[in-house]
Amino acid sequence: MQVRFEIPPPKTPPSILGRVVGVIVTIAVAIVALMFSAVFFAVIIVVGLIAWGYLWWKTREVRKQMREFAAQNQPVMREQSASNDEVYEGEVIRVVDPKDEK
C-alpha cells in the first residue's frame, strides 16, 4: 500500500464582489446573534422576576409570623454586673516548651 500526498491546486482569491458579500453576511449574522442574545437575556430576567415575585408573595405570611415571633422573644436588654469579682481583663501569653509539643 502506497500513500500519496497530493498538493491541491491553489485557489483563486475571492473577487471584490465575493469579499463584499462575505462582509455583509458576517455583519448580518452578528446582528442576528446579538438580537437573539438580547431576547434570551430579557426572557431570563423576566422569568427570574416572576419567580422572585411568586416566592415573595407565597412567603409573606411566614415572614410576618417570624417578625411576630422575634418581637415576642426578644430578650430584655439590661445592664448586668458580674456575680463575683473573678472577672479579669488583660492579655494571655501562652509559652510553649518545644519538648511538650510532641
ZIBEL-V244011 format. One record per run of one state. SS is the DSSP state (H for helix, E for strand, L for the rest). FROM is the first residue (numbers start at 1). TO is the last residue. If there is no record, write none. Layout:
ss-><SS & SS>
from-><FROM & FROM>
to-><TO & TO>
This chain:
ss-><L & H & L & H & L & H & L>
from-><1 & 16 & 59 & 60 & 73 & 98 & 101>
to-><15 & 58 & 59 & 72 & 97 & 100 & 102>
